[in-house]
Amino acid sequence: MKIIWYGHACFWVETNGVRLLIDPYPEVDDDRIGEVDYILITHEHVDHYGKVELLSRLRDAIVIGPKPVYMTAISDGVTKVREIEDGQTIELKNGVKVTAFYMEHPSSQYPLGYLIEGDKALFHTGDTYSTPVLQRLRGRVDVLLVPISGRSTANEREAAQIVEDMRPRLVIPMHYGIYGTGSPEKLRDELQKKRIWTLVRPLELYEEFTL
């Protein structure tokens, strides 16, 4: 699995030869984004939906998102779009699966997180606070992408609770640096307080990470 962070909550993920882009925010540098087969959108807010219309057309990618995203994409003229809802699994190419989980983000109409299963299992929470739903994923996730900014979503302390609930092998913090602050070091400190030794691996902007 290859992972590239494009800032905020936007990641490019390749697994089993399938290329996914998650939550392209408005200012994302689309010139640096390579080929994309699917664009996953966690919820309808502009800092996650941002460049869907442009990138879906430029990359000829299929957009997948909850109903508010589906309706917005249709109104924006996106023709390749699929709706997904809580508990639903969509099978992509090459055996890759995406399963949706309802998250705790009260300002959104229908916020989702996505479990992406290919050669590894990755979970992108979207925007969420700590929620008991995530305990259902305990032991199932290799890589957790978790917000830490505290801006209408989890801060470092709440992110540590999410990690405690899920116990992933690796944590990559997100949702900081573009529209708000957040500290990977503070996340590590919060995990140490809980005596949880999961590896925290912050990415630099545009850094490619392989596991």
FENLINSUL-V74687 format. One record per pair of residues at least 24 apart in sequence whose ideal C-beta (glycine too) atoms are under 10 Angstrom apart, sorted by the first residue. I is the first residue (numbers start at 1). J is the second residue. If there is no record, write none. Layout:
I,J ; I,J
//
This chain:
1,116 ; 1,118 ; 1,119 ; 1,120 ; 1,121 ; 1,122 ; 1,142 ; 1,143 ; 1,209 ; 1,210 ; 1,211 ; 2,208 ; 2,209 ; 2,210 ; 2,211 ; 3,120 ; 3,122 ; 3,143 ; 3,145 ; 3,170 ; 3,172 ; 3,201 ; 3,203 ; 3,207 ; 3,208 ; 3,209 ; 3,210 ; 3,211 ; 4,32 ; 4,33 ; 4,34 ; 4,203 ; 4,205 ; 4,206 ; 4,207 ; 4,208 ; 4,209 ; 5,145 ; 5,172 ; 5,173 ; 5,174 ; 5,177 ; 5,202 ; 5,203 ; 5,204 ; 5,205 ; 5,206 ; 5,207 ; 5,208 ; 5,209 ; 6,30 ; 6,32 ; 6,33 ; 6,178 ; 6,203 ; 6,205 ; 6,206 ; 6,207 ; 7,174 ; 7,175 ; 7,176 ; 7,177 ; 7,178 ; 7,179 ; 7,203 ; 7,205 ; 7,206 ; 8,47 ; 8,48 ; 8,50 ; 8,147 ; 8,149 ; 8,174 ; 8,175 ; 8,176 ; 8,177 ; 8,178 ; 8,179 ; 8,180 ; 9,42 ; 9,43 ; 9,45 ; 9,47 ; 9,48 ; 9,124 ; 9,125 ; 9,126 ; 9,127 ; 9,145 ; 9,146 ; 9,147 ; 9,149 ; 9,153 ; 9,174 ; 9,175 ; 9,176 ; 9,178 ; 9,179 ; 10,47 ; 10,48 ; 10,50 ; 10,51 ; 10,174 ; 10,175 ; 10,178 ; 11,40 ; 11,116 ; 11,122 ; 11,124 ; 11,143 ; 11,145 ; 11,172 ; 11,174 ; 11,203 ; 11,209 ; 12,36 ; 12,206 ; 12,208 ; 13,38 ; 13,40 ; 13,96 ; 13,114 ; 13,116 ; 13,118 ; 13,120 ; 13,122 ; 13,124 ; 13,143 ; 13,145 ; 14,96 ; 14,118 ; 14,119 ; 14,208 ; 14,210 ; 15,92 ; 15,94 ; 15,95 ; 15,96 ; 15,116 ; 15,117 ; 15,118 ; 15,119 ; 15,120 ; 15,121 ; 15,122 ; 16,92 ; 16,93 ; 16,94 ; 16,95 ; 16,96 ; 16,117 ; 16,118 ; 16,119 ; 16,120 ; 17,93 ; 17,94 ; 17,95 ; 17,96 ; 17,118 ; 17,119 ; 18,92 ; 18,93 ; 18,94 ; 18,95 ; 18,96 ; 18,98 ; 18,116 ; 18,118 ; 19,59 ; 19,61 ; 19,93 ; 19,96 ; 20,61 ; 20,62 ; 20,64 ; 20,92 ; 20,96 ; 20,98 ; 20,114 ; 20,116 ; 20,118 ; 20,122 ; 20,124 ; 21,51 ; 21,52 ; 21,55 ; 21,56 ; 21,59 ; 21,61 ; 21,63 ; 22,48 ; 22,64 ; 22,114 ; 22,116 ; 22,122 ; 22,124 ; 22,126 ; 22,145 ; 22,174 ; 23,47 ; 23,48 ; 23,49 ; 23,50 ; 23,51 ; 23,52 ; 23,65 ; 23,114 ; 23,124 ; 23,126 ; 23,127 ; 23,145 ; 23,174 ; 23,175 ; 24,48 ; 24,49 ; 24,50 ; 24,51 ; 24,52 ; 24,54 ; 24,55 ; 24,56 ; 25,49 ; 25,50 ; 25,51 ; 25,178 ; 25,179 ; 26,50 ; 26,51 ; 26,54 ; 26,178 ; 27,51 ; 27,178 ; 27,179 ; 28,54 ; 28,55 ; 28,178 ; 29,205 ; 29,206 ; 30,54 ; 30,55 ; 30,58 ; 30,59 ; 31,58 ; 32,205 ; 32,206 ; 33,58 ; 33,59 ; 33,206 ; 34,59 ; 35,59 ; 35,60 ; 35,61 ; 36,60 ; 36,61 ; 36,62 ; 37,61 ; 37,62 ; 37,92 ; 37,93 ; 37,94 ; 37,96 ; 38,62 ; 38,63 ; 38,64 ; 38,80 ; 38,82 ; 38,90 ; 38,92 ; 38,93 ; 38,96 ; 38,98 ; 38,116 ; 39,63 ; 39,64 ; 39,65 ; 39,69 ; 39,73 ; 39,78 ; 39,80 ; 39,81 ; 40,64 ; 40,65 ; 40,69 ; 40,84 ; 40,90 ; 40,98 ; 40,100 ; 40,112 ; 40,114 ; 40,116 ; 40,124 ; 40,126 ; 41,65 ; 41,66 ; 41,68 ; 41,69 ; 41,70 ; 41,72 ; 41,73 ; 41,81 ; 41,84 ; 41,112 ; 41,114 ; 41,126 ; 42,66 ; 42,69 ; 42,100 ; 42,103 ; 42,105 ; 42,108 ; 42,110 ; 42,111 ; 42,112 ; 42,113 ; 42,114 ; 42,124 ; 42,125 ; 42,126 ; 42,127 ; 42,128 ; 43,68 ; 43,69 ; 43,103 ; 43,105 ; 43,107 ; 43,108 ; 43,109 ; 43,110 ; 43,111 ; 43,112 ; 43,113 ; 43,126 ; 43,127 ; 43,128 ; 44,68 ; 44,69 ; 44,70 ; 44,71 ; 44,72 ; 44,73 ; 44,108 ; 44,109 ; 44,110 ; 44,111 ; 45,69 ; 45,105 ; 45,107 ; 45,108 ; 45,109 ; 45,111 ; 45,126 ; 45,127 ; 45,152 ; 46,72 ; 47,127 ; 47,151 ; 47,152 ; 47,175 ; 47,178 ; 47,179 ; 47,180 ; 48,108 ; 48,111 ; 48,126 ; 48,127 ; 48,175 ; 49,73 ; 49,76 ; 52,76 ; 52,78 ; 52,81 ; 53,77 ; 53,78 ; 56,80 ; 56,81 ; 62,90 ; 62,92 ; 64,90 ; 64,92 ; 64,98 ; 64,100 ; 64,112 ; 64,114 ; 65,100 ; 65,110 ; 65,112 ; 65,114 ; 66,100 ; 66,102 ; 66,108 ; 66,109 ; 66,110 ; 66,111 ; 66,112 ; 66,126 ; 67,109 ; 67,110 ; 68,108 ; 68,109 ; 68,110 ; 68,111 ; 69,108 ; 69,109 ; 69,110 ; 69,112 ; 70,110 ; 71,109 ; 83,110 ; 84,110 ; 84,112 ; 84,114 ; 85,110 ; 85,112 ; 86,110 ; 86,111 ; 86,112 ; 86,113 ; 86,133 ; 88,112 ; 89,115 ; 89,117 ; 90,114 ; 91,117 ; 92,116 ; 92,117 ; 92,118 ; 93,118 ; 94,118 ; 94,119 ; 95,119 ; 97,121 ; 98,124 ; 99,123 ; 99,137 ; 100,126 ; 101,125 ; 101,126 ; 101,128 ; 101,131 ; 101,133 ; 101,134 ; 101,136 ; 101,137 ; 102,128 ; 102,131 ; 102,133 ; 103,127 ; 103,128 ; 103,129 ; 103,131 ; 103,133 ; 103,134 ; 103,153 ; 104,128 ; 104,129 ; 104,130 ; 104,131 ; 104,132 ; 104,133 ; 104,134 ; 104,153 ; 104,154 ; 104,158 ; 105,129 ; 105,131 ; 105,147 ; 105,152 ; 105,153 ; 105,154 ; 106,152 ; 107,152 ; 107,153 ; 108,152 ; 111,153 ; 113,137 ; 113,144 ; 113,145 ; 113,146 ; 114,145 ; 115,140 ; 115,141 ; 116,141 ; 116,143 ; 116,145 ; 117,141 ; 117,142 ; 119,211 ; 120,169 ; 120,170 ; 120,211 ; 121,168 ; 121,169 ; 122,168 ; 122,170 ; 122,172 ; 122,211 ; 123,162 ; 123,166 ; 123,168 ; 124,172 ; 124,174 ; 125,153 ; 125,154 ; 125,159 ; 125,162 ; 125,166 ; 125,174 ; 125,175 ; 126,153 ; 126,174 ; 126,175 ; 127,151 ; 127,152 ; 127,153 ; 127,154 ; 127,175 ; 128,152 ; 128,153 ; 128,154 ; 128,158 ; 128,159 ; 128,162 ; 128,175 ; 129,153 ; 129,154 ; 129,155 ; 129,158 ; 129,159 ; 129,161 ; 129,162 ; 130,154 ; 130,157 ; 130,158 ; 130,159 ; 130,160 ; 130,161 ; 130,162 ; 130,163 ; 130,164 ; 130,165 ; 131,158 ; 131,161 ; 131,162 ; 131,165 ; 132,165 ; 133,165 ; 134,161 ; 134,162 ; 134,163 ; 134,164 ; 134,165 ; 134,166 ; 135,162 ; 135,164 ; 135,165 ; 135,166 ; 135,167 ; 136,165 ; 136,166 ; 137,162 ; 137,165 ; 137,166 ; 137,167 ; 137,168 ; 138,164 ; 138,165 ; 138,166 ; 138,167 ; 138,168 ; 139,166 ; 139,167 ; 139,168 ; 139,169 ; 140,166 ; 140,167 ; 140,168 ; 141,166 ; 141,167 ; 141,168 ; 141,169 ; 141,170 ; 141,171 ; 142,168 ; 142,169 ; 142,170 ; 142,211 ; 143,168 ; 143,169 ; 143,170 ; 143,171 ; 143,172 ; 143,201 ; 143,209 ; 143,211 ; 144,168 ; 144,169 ; 144,170 ; 144,171 ; 144,172 ; 144,173 ; 144,174 ; 144,198 ; 144,200 ; 145,170 ; 145,171 ; 145,172 ; 145,173 ; 145,174 ; 145,175 ; 145,203 ; 146,171 ; 146,172 ; 146,173 ; 146,174 ; 146,175 ; 146,187 ; 146,200 ; 147,173 ; 147,174 ; 147,175 ; 147,176 ; 147,180 ; 147,182 ; 148,173 ; 148,174 ; 148,175 ; 148,176 ; 148,177 ; 148,180 ; 148,181 ; 148,182 ; 148,183 ; 148,184 ; 148,186 ; 148,187 ; 148,190 ; 148,200 ; 148,202 ; 149,173 ; 149,174 ; 149,175 ; 149,176 ; 149,177 ; 149,178 ; 149,179 ; 149,180 ; 149,181 ; 149,182 ; 149,183 ; 150,175 ; 150,176 ; 150,180 ; 150,181 ; 150,182 ; 151,175 ; 151,176 ; 151,179 ; 151,180 ; 151,181 ; 151,182 ; 152,179 ; 152,180 ; 153,180 ; 153,182 ; 154,182 ; 154,187 ; 155,180 ; 155,181 ; 155,182 ; 155,183 ; 155,186 ; 155,187 ; 155,190 ; 156,182 ; 156,183 ; 156,184 ; 156,185 ; 156,186 ; 156,187 ; 156,188 ; 156,189 ; 156,190 ; 156,191 ; 157,186 ; 157,187 ; 157,189 ; 157,190 ; 157,191 ; 157,193 ; 157,194 ; 158,190 ; 159,184 ; 159,186 ; 159,187 ; 159,190 ; 159,191 ; 159,200 ; 160,186 ; 160,187 ; 160,188 ; 160,189 ; 160,190 ; 160,191 ; 160,192 ; 160,193 ; 160,194 ; 160,196 ; 160,198 ; 160,200 ; 161,190 ; 161,191 ; 161,194 ; 161,196 ; 163,187 ; 163,190 ; 163,191 ; 163,194 ; 163,196 ; 163,198 ; 163,200 ; 164,190 ; 164,191 ; 164,194 ; 164,195 ; 164,196 ; 164,198 ; 166,198 ; 167,196 ; 167,198 ; 168,198 ; 168,199 ; 169,198 ; 169,199 ; 169,211 ; 170,198 ; 170,199 ; 170,200 ; 170,201 ; 170,209 ; 170,211 ; 171,196 ; 171,198 ; 171,199 ; 171,200 ; 171,201 ; 171,202 ; 172,199 ; 172,200 ; 172,201 ; 172,202 ; 172,203 ; 172,209 ; 173,200 ; 173,201 ; 173,202 ; 173,203 ; 174,202 ; 174,203 ; 176,202 ; 177,202 ; 177,205 ; 178,205
//
